[in-house]
Amino acid sequence: MQQLTPEELTEFLNEKTILYNNPKFIESDPIQIPHSFSLKEDIEIAGFLTATIAWGNRKSIINNAKKIMAFLENAPYDFVMNHQEQDLEPLNSFVHRTFNGIDLITFIKALQHIYQKHEGLENLFHKHASPTSMQNAIHQFKNVFFEIEHLPRTKKHISDPLKNSAAKRINMYLRWMVRNDNAGVDFGIWKSLSPAQLSCPLDVHSGNVARKLGILKRTQNDGKALAELDAALRSMDPTDPVKYDYALFGLGVFEKF
């Protein structure tokens, strides 16, 4: 692809964002799982658990997220808050790649801890966010999440941006919760946070497309690459930089750009 001027590039990505940021996107994406709920807490818990296992084959992510919701009796908030120890037993059989039943049970207990002791997920992220970044908030979230008893193995399932991780899955989750796209895809239910604070969920697709477009030079998909990509996207739209995730992901997955 020939090198576009900054204006042409912004126009190109704006067009692709409009193309992919629409409700048809939902049917092939893990975001469909939280979309099956209407209560705020159900949406945010279903979204968080789905985002946690969002790596690998998208069909298997969706199928396994549906299994998690079935384990939680399709009432995630009620289950998180009111489960008894014996209710957790069936969860031991769950497995998605390296995320297993022990991890899932720990996550359920950690979520209960957050709602009981830290006024919920939105409050916890909001408390540590800066005006233009969620990266420290993700780091602090991880610290609080693992205040409860846990095995060392489970910690790897929440990334830490302060350890140079791109934290793709949590950044994707935050996009779901914070962005109100007026298209019915992202939820925009966390009103205390702003899309301007978000970072792009950098993965193999968005990273490769960004490199081909010349807005990302770094070859690894790590925290430094995310900072570089964020700066480029903020220069195009400082109020809603993460809308371009749709363009980058869509170009990579659906157009094999």
C-alpha positions as CSV (number, residue, x, y, z in Angstrom):
1,M,0.0,0.0,0.0
2,Q,1.4,3.4,-0.9
3,Q,2.2,5.8,1.9
4,L,-0.9,7.9,2.8
5,T,-0.6,11.5,4.0
6,P,-1.7,11.9,7.6
7,E,-5.0,13.4,6.4
8,E,-5.7,10.5,4.0
9,L,-4.8,8.0,6.6
10,T,-7.2,9.5,9.1
11,E,-10.0,9.6,6.5
12,F,-9.2,5.9,5.5
13,L,-9.4,4.7,9.1
14,N,-12.5,6.8,9.9
15,E,-14.3,5.1,6.9
16,K,-13.2,1.6,8.1
17,T,-14.3,2.4,11.7
18,I,-17.8,3.3,10.5
19,L,-17.8,0.1,8.4
20,Y,-16.9,-2.2,11.3
21,N,-18.3,-0.4,14.4
22,N,-21.8,-1.6,13.8
23,P,-24.1,-4.2,15.4
24,K,-23.2,-6.8,12.7
25,F,-19.8,-7.0,14.4
26,I,-21.4,-8.5,17.5
27,E,-22.4,-11.8,16.0
28,S,-18.9,-12.9,15.3
29,D,-17.2,-11.3,18.4
30,P,-16.9,-12.3,22.0
31,I,-18.7,-9.1,22.9
32,Q,-21.9,-11.0,22.2
33,I,-21.6,-12.6,25.6
34,P,-22.1,-9.5,27.8
35,H,-24.7,-8.4,25.2
36,S,-27.0,-11.2,26.5
37,F,-27.4,-9.3,29.8
38,S,-29.1,-6.0,30.8
39,L,-28.1,-5.5,34.5
40,K,-25.0,-3.3,34.7
41,E,-23.2,-5.7,37.0
42,D,-24.1,-8.8,34.9
43,I,-22.7,-7.0,31.8
44,E,-19.4,-6.0,33.5
45,I,-18.8,-9.4,35.1
46,A,-19.8,-11.3,31.9
47,G,-17.6,-8.9,29.9
48,F,-14.6,-9.3,32.3
49,L,-14.7,-13.1,32.3
50,T,-15.1,-13.3,28.5
51,A,-12.3,-10.8,27.9
52,T,-10.1,-12.9,30.3
53,I,-10.3,-15.9,28.0
54,A,-10.2,-13.9,24.7
55,W,-7.2,-15.4,23.1
56,G,-7.0,-18.1,20.4
57,N,-9.8,-19.2,18.2
58,R,-12.8,-16.8,18.4
59,K,-15.4,-19.6,18.1
60,S,-13.8,-21.4,21.0
61,I,-13.6,-18.2,23.0
62,I,-17.4,-17.6,22.5
63,N,-18.3,-21.3,23.2
64,N,-16.2,-21.4,26.4
65,A,-17.5,-18.0,27.6
66,K,-21.0,-19.4,27.2
67,K,-20.0,-22.4,29.3
68,I,-18.8,-20.0,32.0
69,M,-22.1,-18.2,32.0
70,A,-23.9,-21.6,32.3
71,F,-21.7,-22.4,35.3
72,L,-22.8,-19.1,36.8
73,E,-26.5,-20.0,36.2
74,N,-26.7,-17.2,33.6
75,A,-26.8,-14.7,36.5
76,P,-23.2,-13.8,36.9
77,Y,-23.6,-11.0,39.5
78,D,-26.0,-13.0,41.7
79,F,-23.6,-16.0,41.5
80,V,-20.5,-13.9,42.3
81,M,-22.2,-12.3,45.4
82,N,-24.2,-15.2,46.8
83,H,-22.5,-18.5,45.8
84,Q,-21.7,-21.1,48.5
85,E,-18.5,-23.1,48.5
86,Q,-20.3,-26.2,47.0
87,D,-21.6,-24.1,44.1
88,L,-18.0,-23.6,42.9
89,E,-17.3,-27.4,42.7
90,P,-18.6,-27.8,39.1
91,L,-16.3,-24.9,37.9
92,N,-13.3,-27.2,38.5
93,S,-14.0,-28.9,35.1
94,F,-13.6,-25.7,33.1
95,V,-10.7,-25.3,30.8
96,H,-9.8,-22.7,28.1
97,R,-6.2,-23.1,26.9
98,T,-4.1,-22.4,30.1
99,F,-7.1,-20.9,32.0
100,N,-8.6,-23.7,34.1
101,G,-11.2,-24.3,36.8
102,I,-8.9,-23.3,39.6
103,D,-8.3,-20.0,37.9
104,L,-12.0,-19.5,37.3
105,I,-12.9,-20.1,40.9
106,T,-10.2,-17.7,42.0
107,F,-11.6,-15.1,39.6
108,I,-15.1,-15.5,41.0
109,K,-13.8,-15.1,44.6
110,A,-11.7,-12.0,43.6
111,L,-14.7,-10.4,41.9
112,Q,-16.8,-10.9,45.1
113,H,-14.0,-9.3,47.0
114,I,-14.0,-6.3,44.7
115,Y,-17.8,-5.8,45.0
116,Q,-17.8,-6.3,48.7
117,K,-14.7,-4.3,49.6
118,H,-14.0,-1.9,46.8
119,E,-17.4,-0.8,45.6
120,G,-17.2,-2.7,42.3
121,L,-15.2,-2.9,39.1
122,E,-15.9,0.6,37.7
123,N,-15.0,2.3,41.0
124,L,-11.7,0.4,41.2
125,F,-10.6,1.4,37.7
126,H,-11.8,4.9,38.1
127,K,-9.9,5.4,41.3
128,H,-6.5,4.9,39.8
129,A,-7.1,6.2,36.2
130,S,-5.2,9.3,34.9
131,P,-6.8,11.8,32.5
132,T,-5.1,10.2,29.5
133,S,-4.3,6.6,30.5
134,M,-5.7,3.5,32.2
135,Q,-2.4,1.7,32.4
136,N,-1.6,2.5,36.1
137,A,-5.3,1.7,36.9
138,I,-4.8,-1.8,35.3
139,H,-1.7,-2.3,37.4
140,Q,-3.5,-1.3,40.6
141,F,-6.6,-3.4,39.6
142,K,-4.3,-6.4,39.4
143,N,-2.9,-5.8,42.9
144,V,-6.4,-5.5,44.4
145,F,-7.7,-8.5,42.4
146,F,-5.1,-10.8,44.0
147,E,-5.5,-9.5,47.6
148,I,-7.4,-12.8,48.1
149,E,-5.7,-16.2,48.5
150,H,-4.6,-17.5,45.1
151,L,-2.1,-19.7,43.4
152,P,0.9,-18.0,41.7
153,R,-0.2,-19.6,38.3
154,T,-3.4,-17.6,38.3
155,K,-1.7,-14.2,38.3
156,K,-0.5,-14.6,34.7
157,H,-4.1,-14.3,33.5
158,I,-4.2,-10.6,34.3
159,S,-1.5,-8.6,32.4
160,D,0.4,-5.7,34.0
161,P,1.2,-2.7,31.7
162,L,3.8,-1.5,34.2
163,K,5.7,-4.7,33.3
164,N,5.7,-3.8,29.6
165,S,2.6,-5.8,28.7
166,A,0.3,-4.5,26.0
167,A,-2.6,-5.9,28.2
168,K,-4.7,-6.5,25.1
169,R,-7.6,-8.3,26.8
170,I,-8.1,-5.8,29.7
171,N,-7.8,-2.8,27.3
172,M,-10.4,-4.5,25.1
173,Y,-12.7,-5.0,28.2
174,L,-12.3,-1.3,29.1
175,R,-13.3,-0.4,25.6
176,W,-16.4,-2.4,25.9
177,M,-17.3,-0.8,29.3
178,V,-16.3,2.8,28.7
179,R,-16.9,3.6,25.0
180,N,-20.4,4.7,24.1
181,D,-20.3,4.3,20.3
182,N,-23.9,5.1,19.6
183,A,-23.9,2.0,17.4
184,G,-24.9,-0.5,20.0
185,V,-21.6,-2.4,20.1
186,D,-19.6,-1.0,23.0
187,F,-21.7,-0.5,26.1
188,G,-20.6,2.8,27.6
189,I,-22.0,1.9,31.0
190,W,-19.0,3.2,33.0
191,K,-19.8,6.9,33.0
192,S,-17.1,7.9,35.5
193,L,-14.4,7.1,32.8
194,S,-13.9,8.7,29.4
195,P,-12.9,7.1,26.0
196,A,-10.0,9.6,25.9
197,Q,-8.4,7.5,28.7
198,L,-8.5,4.2,26.8
199,S,-5.7,2.3,25.0
200,C,-6.1,0.2,21.9
201,P,-6.3,-3.5,22.4
202,L,-3.1,-4.3,20.6
203,D,-3.0,-7.9,19.2
204,V,-1.5,-9.6,16.2
205,H,-4.1,-8.3,13.8
206,S,-4.2,-4.7,14.9
207,G,-0.4,-4.6,15.3
208,N,0.3,-6.0,11.8
209,V,-2.2,-3.6,10.1
210,A,-0.8,-0.6,12.1
211,R,2.7,-1.5,10.9
212,K,1.6,-1.7,7.2
213,L,-0.1,1.7,7.6
214,G,3.1,3.1,9.1
215,I,1.6,4.2,12.4
216,L,3.6,1.5,14.4
217,K,7.3,0.9,14.0
218,R,8.0,-1.4,16.9
219,T,8.0,-5.1,16.0
220,Q,6.9,-6.6,19.3
221,N,3.3,-6.2,20.6
222,D,4.3,-5.0,24.0
223,G,3.8,-2.0,26.3
224,K,6.2,0.2,24.3
225,A,4.4,-0.6,21.1
226,L,1.1,0.2,22.7
227,A,2.4,3.6,23.8
228,E,3.6,4.3,20.2
229,L,0.3,3.2,18.7
230,D,-1.7,5.1,21.3
231,A,0.2,8.3,20.4
232,A,-0.6,7.9,16.7
233,L,-4.3,7.2,17.3
234,R,-4.6,10.1,19.8
235,S,-3.2,12.4,17.1
236,M,-6.1,11.4,14.9
237,D,-8.8,11.6,17.5
238,P,-7.8,12.6,21.1
239,T,-11.4,12.2,22.4
240,D,-12.0,8.6,21.2
241,P,-8.7,7.1,19.9
242,V,-9.8,3.5,20.5
243,K,-12.6,3.7,17.9
244,Y,-9.8,2.9,15.5
245,D,-9.5,-0.6,17.0
246,Y,-12.5,-1.5,14.8
247,A,-10.7,-0.3,11.7
248,L,-7.4,-2.0,12.5
249,F,-9.0,-5.3,13.6
250,G,-11.5,-5.4,10.8
251,L,-8.8,-4.7,8.2
252,G,-6.8,-7.6,9.6
253,V,-9.4,-10.2,10.3
254,F,-12.0,-9.6,7.6
255,E,-10.0,-8.0,4.8
256,K,-6.7,-9.9,5.4
257,F,-5.1,-6.5,4.8
